[in-house]
Amino acid sequence: MTLNEVNVGSTVKVTKLTGEGPVKRRIMDMGITKGVEIYVRKVAPLGDPVEVNVRGYELSVRKADAKMIEVE
């Protein structure tokens, strides 16, 4: 399952980042790394972006980037 498939109000744990190069680095720089818990706060009406809480702060993630974050 990827982050863009998670329901609002759910807390999930990151298992893998599938991006390559600069995209993967940018995701990691935002604090999303393997093992971190992510709480999905809300999703925009058209599904993009997804607002999450990670490491104590709020973050908006594009749908394309959320597809690169595998969670359990």
N, C-alpha and C positions, 0 to 999 in steps of 0.2 A: 504494500500500500504506500502511496506517496502523500505528501502533505496536502496537496490540493484536493484529495479525496476524503479528508477528515471532516467530520461534522462539527459545527459550531458548538462550543462548550466542552469539547473533548481535550484531554491532555494525552499527549503521545510522546514517545521517546525516539530520538533519531537513531537509525541503525546504519545508514550509509548515505554518502553524498555521491551522486553519479555524474555530476558536471565535470567538465574538463578545463584545464588551464585557468585563465583569468576569471571565468565565471565561478568555478569552484572556489577559488581564492576569495572572491568577493563575498560569497555565502559564508565562508568560514570567518572572514573579517567581521561579519555582522553578529558573530557569536553562535552560529549554528554549526555545531560539531557533533561527531559521533558520541552518543550517550546522553546528550542534553535533553531535558524535557521541554516540550513546547505546548502551550495552551492556546487553542484557537479561539480568539475573542469574537471575531465577526468576519463575514465575507461580503464584499460589495455586491449590490444588486445584480450586476452582470457577471459576477464570479471573479472579478479581477480588480483590485488586489485582495489578498487575504491578510487580515490583521491578527498578529499573534503576540503572545507574551513569551519572551525568552530571556533567561538570566536576569529577571527583574525589570525589564524594560519592554516597551511596546514597539513593534516592528511591523511594517507593511511589506509583504513579499509578493512579487508578481507571480501570476499563475504559472508562467513558463519556468520560473525559478523554483516554485513549489513542487513542480513535477520532478525535479532533480533531487529532492530530499525524501529518501525512503524512511518510513517510520513504522513502529509497531504499537 
